[in-house]
Amino acid sequence: MNTYAVAQDDDLDALVVTPLADLDRDVAEEIRPALMSAAGAGRDVVVDLHAVHLIDSAGLGLLVRAHREAKRHGAQLSLAEPSRFVQTVLHTMRLDGVFSVVGSRSGPG
């Protein structure tokens, strides 16, 4: 079972990486190569978190590293549809100002 998907979103003009499960250590390890590759491509990246209800320190660390990698290549990494739990973790870790949050990538429905 794939635990993530990667797609080009022409409306956002960004690569979209979508974890399809909670972003724990195992999922973070599986998604790391694709996310870091997207972040290093010099294009904006959106991490669509609609299916992520929980995130642990490994998942959070991966997002921070990918954000830095994107910034290093002149791009931006944004989060889409973070759950209330993810938002709380970002706020608690004082990272809520680091990541921009975009609205629903799939629109209403």
C-alpha positions as CSV (number, residue, x, y, z in Angstrom):
1,M,0.0,0.0,0.0
2,N,1.4,3.4,-1.0
3,T,1.5,5.8,1.9
4,Y,1.8,8.9,-0.2
5,A,1.2,10.4,-3.7
6,V,3.1,13.0,-5.7
7,A,1.4,15.1,-8.4
8,Q,1.7,18.3,-10.3
9,D,-1.0,20.8,-9.6
10,D,-1.2,23.4,-12.4
11,D,-3.7,25.6,-10.6
12,L,-1.2,26.0,-7.7
13,D,1.8,25.8,-10.0
14,A,3.4,23.4,-7.5
15,L,4.4,19.9,-6.9
16,V,1.9,18.3,-4.4
17,V,3.1,15.6,-2.0
18,T,0.2,13.9,-0.2
19,P,0.8,11.6,2.8
20,L,-2.1,9.1,2.9
21,A,-1.6,8.2,6.5
22,D,-0.6,9.8,9.8
23,L,2.9,11.2,9.5
24,D,4.8,9.0,12.0
25,R,8.3,7.7,11.8
26,D,7.6,4.9,9.4
27,V,5.6,7.1,6.9
28,A,8.2,9.9,7.2
29,E,10.9,7.4,6.2
30,E,8.9,6.2,3.3
31,I,8.0,9.7,2.0
32,R,11.3,11.3,2.7
33,P,13.0,10.7,-0.7
34,A,10.0,12.0,-2.7
35,L,9.5,15.0,-0.5
36,M,13.1,16.0,-0.4
37,S,13.4,15.5,-4.2
38,A,10.4,17.8,-4.7
39,A,11.8,20.4,-2.3
40,G,15.1,20.3,-4.1
41,A,13.6,20.8,-7.5
42,G,13.4,24.6,-7.2
43,R,9.6,24.6,-7.6
44,D,7.0,25.4,-4.9
45,V,5.8,22.4,-3.0
46,V,2.5,21.8,-1.2
47,V,2.2,19.1,1.4
48,D,-1.5,18.1,1.3
49,L,-2.2,16.9,4.8
50,H,-5.9,16.2,4.4
51,A,-5.4,12.5,5.4
52,V,-3.0,13.2,8.2
53,H,-4.6,13.4,11.6
54,L,-1.5,12.9,13.7
55,I,2.1,13.9,13.3
56,D,5.1,12.9,15.5
57,S,8.5,14.3,15.9
58,A,9.9,12.4,12.8
59,G,7.1,13.8,10.6
60,L,7.6,17.3,11.9
61,G,11.3,17.1,11.4
62,L,10.8,16.0,7.9
63,L,8.6,18.9,7.1
64,V,11.1,21.3,8.6
65,R,14.0,19.8,6.6
66,A,11.9,19.9,3.4
67,H,11.0,23.5,4.1
68,R,14.7,24.4,4.5
69,E,15.6,22.5,1.3
70,A,12.8,24.3,-0.7
71,K,13.9,27.7,0.6
72,R,17.6,26.9,-0.2
73,H,16.5,26.4,-3.9
74,G,14.4,29.5,-4.0
75,A,11.0,27.8,-3.6
76,Q,8.4,27.6,-0.9
77,L,6.9,24.7,0.9
78,S,3.3,25.2,2.1
79,L,0.9,23.0,4.0
80,A,-2.7,22.3,2.8
81,E,-5.5,21.2,5.1
82,P,-3.6,20.5,8.3
83,S,-5.7,18.9,11.0
84,R,-6.4,20.7,14.3
85,F,-3.9,18.3,15.9
86,V,-1.2,19.2,13.3
87,Q,-1.9,22.9,13.8
88,T,-1.6,22.6,17.5
89,V,1.7,20.7,17.3
90,L,3.0,23.4,14.9
91,H,1.9,26.2,17.3
92,T,3.3,24.4,20.3
93,M,6.7,24.0,18.6
94,R,6.5,27.6,17.4
95,L,6.5,26.5,13.8
96,D,3.1,27.9,12.9
97,G,4.8,31.0,11.5
98,V,7.3,29.0,9.5
99,F,4.9,27.3,7.2
100,S,2.3,29.0,5.1
101,V,-1.0,27.3,5.0
102,V,-3.0,27.2,1.7
103,G,-6.7,26.4,1.5
104,S,-8.2,23.2,0.3
105,R,-6.3,22.0,-2.7
106,S,-9.3,20.0,-3.9
107,G,-11.9,22.7,-3.4
108,P,-15.3,22.2,-1.7
109,G,-16.9,18.9,-1.8
